[in-house]
Each structure stands twice: as structure tokens, then as C-alpha cells.
Amino acid sequence: MPSEPSAEEQALAGALNRQREHILEAVQDLRADDLRRPVLPLGWSCIGLVNHLSLDVERFWFQAVIAGASSQSKTFLALPTMLGT
């Protein structure tokens, strides 16, 4: 049986959820074609930015910062394949 999350884990999860909610609120009223239309200087769309934040940034924080995995570890390198990206 898993142990209860620590106060630090609860604080981190709360901060992550608030950031997720903020991003989703920013794009929730956009139409599908607007989500896919390039709007950022490098040609990124809103959906591309959300994908980047959810897959790349969160993966980095959980694996490298929180878990301490190096960018050369097998788990860190295998994750994009496991996620189908």
C-alpha cells in the first residue's frame, strides 16, 4: 500500500495542477483550427506549445529535477519512445 504523500509532494503536485489549469484556461475557448494555427514566432501552434509543456517540460522536471535522472540514463532516453513521440 502506497504511503501518504509528504507535504512537499503535495505542494509540488498542487503547483503543477495550478500551472496546468492556467494553460488549459488560456486555450479552452479556442476552436480546433485556432489551436493548430501557427501563432508563435517559430511557427508553433497553441496545441504544439501545450504538447511541449506536457511531454517535454513535465518529463524533464519529474525525471531530471525531482528523480535526479541524468539525460544519459536509459529511462530518461527511452521515455519519448514509450510515449509514442
Buried (B, 14 or more C-beta within 10 A) or exposed (E): EEEEEEEEEEEBEEEEEEEBEEBEEEEEEBEEEEBEEEBEEEEEBBBBBBEEEEBEEBBBEBBBEEEEBEEEBEEBEEBEEEEEE
